[in-house]
């Protein structure tokens, strides 16, 4: 008589934060379900598909940009139909306006970073009592 393998399957429970991080990475990088599952060591793409059903791409907790959402929905349409979506090409003016908007956002972000670094330096100088920034006219070696 054959013996049955009576070992139990081992299921891994993933935290909600991990699930959201995996989905966010998946959507932002535009990878397939298979590659994403392998990258994060999941048991298969079906698990990822369940998470995608539970947390749709428009879910606020994923905090995806509008551009990422648009790109991911177009990718899923292409996969389903097998052909790219037909949309009118953007005019040069529309493309330049979008680029201008993106550059303004990048500039704003950079200005905030500079301000944060300056504040960090000020706090460090106060706490440590050491001048971090070089003074103008200091000797260079």
TARAGI-V413430 format. One record per residue. N is the residue number from 1. OMEGA is omega in whole degrees, 0 to 359 (999 if undefined). BURIAL is b if it has 16 or more other C-alpha atoms within 10 Angstrom, else e. Layout:
[[N | OMEGA | BURIAL] [N | OMEGA | BURIAL]]
This chain:
[[1 | 181 | e] [2 | 175 | e] [3 | 178 | e] [4 | 176 | e] [5 | 186 | e] [6 | 179 | e] [7 | 180 | e] [8 | 174 | e] [9 | 181 | e] [10 | 181 | e] [11 | 178 | e] [12 | 176 | e] [13 | 181 | e] [14 | 179 | e] [15 | 180 | e] [16 | 178 | e] [17 | 179 | e] [18 | 180 | e] [19 | 181 | b] [20 | 179 | b] [21 | 179 | e] [22 | 180 | b] [23 | 179 | b] [24 | 179 | b] [25 | 180 | e] [26 | 183 | b] [27 | 183 | b] [28 | 183 | b] [29 | 176 | e] [30 | 180 | e] [31 | 178 | e] [32 | 178 | e] [33 | 179 | b] [34 | 182 | e] [35 | 179 | e] [36 | 180 | b] [37 | 179 | b] [38 | 182 | e] [39 | 182 | e] [40 | 177 | e] [41 | 178 | e] [42 | 184 | e] [43 | 179 | e] [44 | 183 | e] [45 | 180 | b] [46 | 177 | e] [47 | 178 | e] [48 | 178 | b] [49 | 177 | e] [50 | 179 | e] [51 | 180 | b] [52 | 177 | b] [53 | 182 | e] [54 | 179 | e] [55 | 181 | b] [56 | 184 | e] [57 | 181 | b] [58 | 181 | e] [59 | 182 | e] [60 | 184 | e] [61 | 175 | e] [62 | 180 | b] [63 | 178 | e] [64 | 177 | b] [65 | 180 | e] [66 | 180 | e] [67 | 179 | e] [68 | 179 | b] [69 | 180 | b] [70 | 181 | e] [71 | 182 | b] [72 | 179 | b] [73 | 176 | e] [74 | 179 | e] [75 | 181 | b] [76 | 176 | e] [77 | 180 | e] [78 | 180 | e] [79 | 182 | e] [80 | 184 | e] [81 | 181 | e] [82 | 178 | e] [83 | 180 | e] [84 | 178 | e] [85 | 180 | e] [86 | 176 | e] [87 | 182 | e] [88 | 178 | e] [89 | 182 | e] [90 | 177 | e] [91 | 181 | e] [92 | 181 | e] [93 | 179 | e] [94 | 180 | e] [95 | 179 | e] [96 | 178 | e] [97 | 178 | e] [98 | 179 | e] [99 | 178 | e] [100 | 179 | e] [101 | 179 | e] [102 | 179 | e] [103 | 176 | e] [104 | 177 | e] [105 | 179 | e] [106 | 178 | e] [107 | 179 | e] [108 | 178 | e] [109 | 180 | e] [110 | 178 | e] [111 | 177 | e] [112 | 178 | e] [113 | 180 | e] [114 | 180 | e] [115 | 179 | e] [116 | 179 | e] [117 | 178 | e] [118 | 178 | e] [119 | 178 | e] [120 | 179 | e] [121 | 179 | e] [122 | 181 | e] [123 | 180 | e] [124 | 178 | e] [125 | 179 | e] [126 | 183 | e] [127 | 185 | e] [128 | 181 | e] [129 | 182 | e] [130 | 175 | e] [131 | 183 | e] [132 | 181 | e] [133 | 176 | e] [134 | 177 | e] [135 | 179 | e] [136 | 179 | e] [137 | 178 | e] [138 | 181 | e] [139 | 177 | e] [140 | 179 | e] [141 | 999 | e]]
